[in-house]
């Protein structure tokens, strides 16, 4: 028997319905959420992502504006653009599309986005907050991967989980998110010896490395869950980090690529957009009350 496919599109659709309700309530108070997408140079590599984001935003009642700047735009110019967006109360969330030109360090831009408008959860403050189990505006891909696991009929407390990959924005945050839910988590990376020996004992395996076919069926415990976060292009096709053909007969449940964690990640951005808007609305109202009291 092959593994049950975890339908990320269905999960994302449910999340989108909840976001639409929240966005409508915010709009009724004069605060309809708005996202601004920022890309630089040739947009061919990100056009699909931007279209998916725009489509999800529109269906969830979130306004969406895509801005593209010339290849030769300097870091100083982009920093100024982001600072202007930070100060614009009509903009509630900022998405920085990658890849960026070589002369633009993405980490510098991520640090420039105000934490209250960091709907991708890439600011150091957003990532650091999850250590304290504060999940507001957490790193969206990591949050989406864990939310996908949470939709399954499993008791996460005490679940034995393997996380393959330890990047700052996906692997490491997943570890902390799962620990916050009570799972027993082990992280593996390129310096780990015999990953397969450890992964065969796991009830759930998360993989986010960017190497197609890294996880194979012989590395899995029969009946386990595989959450594949990898996105790779092979022979014109989009594939994950798990070899689907060999993993599917062994695993109990598995996310496909595409159609798994990807749609949930986009939905998480929209959820963060609504949350960011509410946080900003409360911030401005509190500031107004404070000024009124001082007057």
C-alpha positions in Angstrom: 0.0 0.0 0.0 1.2 3.5 -0.8 1.2 6.3 1.7 -1.8 8.6 2.2 -1.1 11.9 0.4 -1.3 15.0 2.6 -3.3 17.5 0.6 -1.6 20.9 1.2 -4.1 22.6 -1.1 -7.0 21.5 1.0 -5.3 22.6 4.2 -4.5 26.0 2.6 -8.1 26.4 1.5 -9.4 26.0 5.1 -6.8 28.5 6.3 -7.8 30.9 3.6 -11.5 30.8 4.7 -10.4 31.7 8.3 -8.2 34.5 7.0 -11.1 35.9 4.8 -13.3 36.2 7.9 -10.6 38.0 9.8 -9.7 40.2 6.9 -13.4 41.2 6.5 -13.7 42.1 10.1 -10.5 44.3 9.8 -11.9 45.9 6.7 -15.1 46.8 8.5 -12.9 48.7 10.9 -11.1 50.5 8.1 -8.1 48.2 8.2 -8.2 46.0 5.1 -4.9 44.1 5.1 -2.5 45.0 2.3 0.7 43.2 1.2 3.5 44.6 -0.9 5.7 42.2 -2.8 9.2 43.5 -3.6 11.3 41.9 -6.4 14.5 43.1 -8.1 15.7 42.4 -11.6 14.5 39.6 -13.8 11.2 38.3 -12.3 11.0 35.1 -14.3 12.2 33.0 -11.4 9.5 34.4 -9.0 6.6 35.0 -11.4 4.8 31.8 -10.4 5.3 32.5 -6.6 4.0 36.1 -7.0 0.9 34.9 -9.0 0.1 32.3 -6.4 0.5 34.9 -3.6 -1.7 37.4 -5.4 -4.4 34.8 -6.1 -4.4 33.6 -2.5 -4.5 37.2 -1.2 -7.4 38.1 -3.4 -9.4 35.1 -2.3 -8.7 35.9 1.3 -9.7 39.6 1.1 -6.1 40.8 1.3 -5.0 43.5 -1.1 -1.8 42.7 -3.0 0.6 45.0 -4.8 3.6 43.6 -6.7 6.5 46.0 -7.2 9.5 45.2 -9.3 12.7 47.3 -9.3 15.5 47.4 -11.9 18.5 45.0 -11.6 20.9 47.9 -10.9 18.9 49.2 -7.9 21.4 49.6 -5.0 21.2 48.3 -1.5 20.8 51.8 -0.2 17.9 52.5 -2.5 16.1 49.3 -1.5 16.7 50.0 2.1 15.1 53.4 1.7 12.1 51.8 -0.2 11.6 49.4 2.7 11.8 52.1 5.3 9.1 54.0 3.4 6.9 50.9 3.4 7.6 50.5 7.1 6.3 54.0 7.7 3.2 53.7 5.5 0.1 52.8 7.6 -1.6 51.6 4.4 0.9 48.8 4.0 0.6 46.0 6.5 3.0 43.4 5.2 6.1 43.2 3.1 7.3 40.2 1.1 10.9 40.2 -0.3 11.0 37.9 -3.3 14.1 35.8 -3.8 16.5 35.4 -5.6 18.0 38.8 -5.4 20.9 40.2 -7.5 24.3 39.3 -6.0 24.9 42.9 -4.8 21.8 42.7 -2.6 22.3 40.7 0.7 18.9 39.3 1.6 19.6 39.2 5.3 20.2 43.0 5.3 16.8 43.5 3.7 15.1 41.1 6.1 16.5 43.0 9.0 15.2 46.3 7.5 11.6 45.1 7.4 9.8 46.2 10.6 8.9 43.2 12.8 5.2 44.2 12.8 5.2 44.0 9.0 7.4 40.9 8.7 4.7 38.6 7.3 7.4 36.1 6.1 8.8 35.8 9.6 12.3 36.4 8.4 13.4 39.2 10.8 15.8 38.0 13.5 13.2 39.1 16.1 10.5 37.0 14.5 12.7 33.9 14.4 14.0 34.5 17.9 10.5 34.8 19.4 9.8 31.1 18.7 12.4 30.1 21.3 10.0 31.6 23.8 7.0 29.8 22.1 5.7 33.1 20.7 4.4 32.1 17.3 3.1 35.5 16.2 4.5 36.2 12.7 6.8 33.2 12.9 8.9 32.1 9.9 6.2 31.1 7.4 7.7 28.0 5.8 8.6 26.4 9.1 5.2 27.3 10.6 3.5 25.9 7.6 5.4 22.6 7.8 4.5 22.2 11.5 0.9 23.2 10.9 0.7 20.5 8.2 1.7 17.9 10.8 -0.8 19.3 13.3 -3.7 18.5 10.8 -3.0 14.8 11.1 -4.6 12.5 13.7 -1.4 12.2 15.7 -0.5 13.0 19.3 2.5 15.3 18.8 3.4 15.2 22.5 6.3 12.6 22.8 6.3 12.1 19.0 9.8 11.1 17.9 10.7 13.5 15.1 13.7 13.8 12.8 14.5 17.1 11.1 17.0 16.9 8.3 18.3 20.4 7.5 19.3 23.1 10.0 18.9 26.4 8.1 18.1 29.5 10.1 14.7 30.1 8.5 13.4 26.6 8.2 15.2 23.7 9.9 16.1 25.3 13.2 12.7 27.0 13.6 11.0 23.7 13.0 13.0 22.1 15.8 11.9 24.8 18.3 8.3 24.8 17.1 8.0 21.0 17.6 9.7 21.1 20.9 7.1 23.7 22.0 4.5 21.2 21.1 6.1 18.5 23.2 7.8 16.4 20.5 11.1 14.7 21.0 13.2 16.3 18.2 16.6 15.5 16.7 18.2 17.6 14.0 20.5 16.3 11.3 22.7 18.1 8.8 25.6 17.6 6.4 28.0 16.8 9.2 25.8 14.1 10.7 27.1 10.6 10.4 24.7 7.9 9.1 21.5 10.0 9.0 19.6 6.9 7.9 20.4 5.0 11.1 18.6 7.7 13.1 15.8 8.5 10.7 14.6 4.9 10.7 13.5 5.4 14.3 11.5 8.5 13.7 7.7 8.7 13.7 7.9 11.8 11.5 10.6 13.1 9.2 10.9 16.7 8.1 13.4 17.4 5.3 14.4 20.8 4.1 17.8 20.7 2.4 17.4 21.5 -1.3 18.8 18.2 -2.5 16.4 16.1 -4.7 16.1 12.5 -3.7 18.0 12.9 -0.4 15.5 10.9 1.6 14.7 7.4 0.3 12.4 4.7 1.5 15.1 2.7 3.1 15.7 5.6 5.5 12.2 5.5 6.9 10.3 3.7 9.6 7.3 1.9 8.2 4.1 4.0 8.7 6.0 7.2 9.5 5.0 10.7 8.3 7.2 12.5 5.7 6.9 16.3 5.5 8.9 17.3 2.4 9.8 21.0 2.3 12.3 20.8 -0.5 11.7 22.6 -3.8 14.0 21.5 -6.6 13.8 21.6 -10.4 14.8 18.3 -12.1 14.3 17.8 -15.8 11.8 20.5 -16.0 9.8 19.2 -13.1 9.4 20.4 -9.5 10.4 17.8 -7.0 11.1 17.7 -3.3 14.0 16.4 -1.2 12.3 13.0 -0.6 12.3 10.4 -3.4 8.5 10.1 -3.6 8.5 6.8 -5.5 10.6 4.9 -2.9 9.2 6.7 0.2 5.5 6.4 -0.7 5.3 2.5 -0.2 7.0 2.8 3.2 5.6 5.9 4.8 2.1 6.1 6.2 1.5 9.7 5.1 3.6 12.0 2.9 3.4 15.5 1.4 3.7 15.8 -2.3 5.9 18.4 -4.1 4.2 20.4 -5.5 0.9 20.6 -3.6 2.1 19.9 -0.1 3.8 22.4 2.2 4.0 25.0 -0.6 0.3 26.0 -0.6 0.2 26.0 3.2 3.2 28.4 3.3 1.4 30.9 1.0 -1.7 30.5 3.3 0.5 31.2 6.3 1.7 34.4 4.7 -1.9 35.5 4.3 -2.7 34.5 7.9 0.3 36.6 9.0 -0.9 39.5 6.9 -4.2 39.6 8.8 -2.4 39.2 12.2 0.1 41.9 11.3 -2.7 44.2 10.4 -4.5 43.7 13.7 -1.2 44.2 15.6 -0.6 47.4 13.7 -4.2 48.6 14.3 -3.8 48.1 18.0 -0.4 49.7 18.0 -1.8 52.9 16.3 -4.8 53.0 18.6 -2.7 52.6 21.7 -0.4 55.3 20.6 -3.4 57.6 19.9 -4.8 56.9 23.4 -1.5 57.6 24.9 -1.2 61.0 23.1 -4.8 61.8 24.1 -4.1 61.1 27.8 -0.9 63.2 27.7 -2.9 66.1 26.2 
